[in-house]
Amino acid sequence: MSSELFTLTYGALVTQLCKDYENDEDVNKQLDKMGYNIGVRLIEDFLARSNVGRCHDFRETADVIAKVIILGHLAMPKDIHWETLLTALCLP
């Protein structure tokens, strides 16, 4: 999907949500819910198609996401830069 088509589609979706819900907080809740559901479906699809074993900690999970999922779906390798406390990471 081209970035222009994605931008127009997402913009139309947000515009429709703004028309359907009067409160900005409700729009944000719906966008959050939709994003969560999309993420769950992506992970379920990944787990069904791959042979990746169970991750045991946050770091291992992030490594799999960065090196396998992102590489597979976006065809671009990513390096992981960890915060000193290992509680957050950055994918540049």
C-alpha positions in Angstrom: 0.0 0.0 0.0 1.4 3.4 -0.9 1.9 6.0 1.8 -0.5 8.4 0.1 -3.3 5.8 0.0 -2.7 4.9 3.7 -2.8 8.6 4.7 -6.0 9.2 2.8 -7.7 6.1 4.2 -6.6 6.8 7.8 -7.7 10.4 7.4 -11.1 9.3 6.1 -11.4 6.9 9.0 -10.6 9.5 11.6 -13.0 12.0 10.0 -15.8 9.5 10.1 -15.1 8.7 13.8 -15.2 12.5 14.5 -18.6 12.7 12.9 -19.9 9.6 14.7 -18.6 10.6 18.2 -19.1 14.0 19.7 -16.4 13.7 22.3 -12.7 13.7 21.3 -12.1 11.2 24.1 -14.5 8.7 22.6 -12.7 9.1 19.2 -9.4 8.3 20.9 -10.9 5.3 22.7 -12.1 3.9 19.4 -8.8 4.5 17.6 -7.0 2.8 20.6 -9.4 -0.1 20.4 -8.9 -0.5 16.7 -5.1 -0.3 17.0 -5.1 -2.9 19.7 -7.3 -5.3 17.6 -5.1 -4.8 14.6 -2.0 -5.6 16.7 -3.6 -8.7 18.1 -4.5 -9.9 14.6 -0.9 -9.2 13.3 0.6 -11.2 16.2 -1.8 -14.1 15.8 -1.0 -14.2 12.1 2.7 -14.1 12.8 2.5 -16.9 15.4 0.4 -19.1 13.1 2.8 -18.8 10.2 6.2 -18.9 12.1 8.0 -21.4 14.1 9.1 -18.9 16.8 9.1 -20.3 20.3 7.9 -18.7 23.5 9.6 -15.5 24.6 10.7 -15.4 28.2 11.2 -11.7 28.8 10.6 -8.3 27.4 14.0 -8.1 25.7 13.6 -11.3 23.9 10.1 -10.3 22.8 11.4 -7.0 21.5 14.2 -8.8 19.6 11.7 -11.0 17.9 9.5 -8.1 17.0 12.4 -6.0 15.6 14.3 -8.7 13.8 11.6 -11.1 12.6 8.3 -9.3 12.4 9.4 -5.9 11.2 12.0 -7.4 8.8 9.3 -9.8 7.4 6.6 -7.3 7.0 8.5 -4.2 6.0 11.6 -5.8 4.5 13.9 -3.5 6.4 16.4 -4.7 9.1 16.2 -2.9 12.4 18.7 -2.4 15.1 17.6 -2.2 18.7 18.8 0.5 21.0 18.0 -0.2 24.6 17.4 2.3 27.4 19.8 1.7 30.3 17.1 0.2 32.5 16.0 -2.2 29.7 12.4 -1.0 30.1 12.1 0.7 26.7 13.7 0.4 23.3 14.0 2.5 20.1 13.8 1.2 16.5 15.5 3.9 14.5 
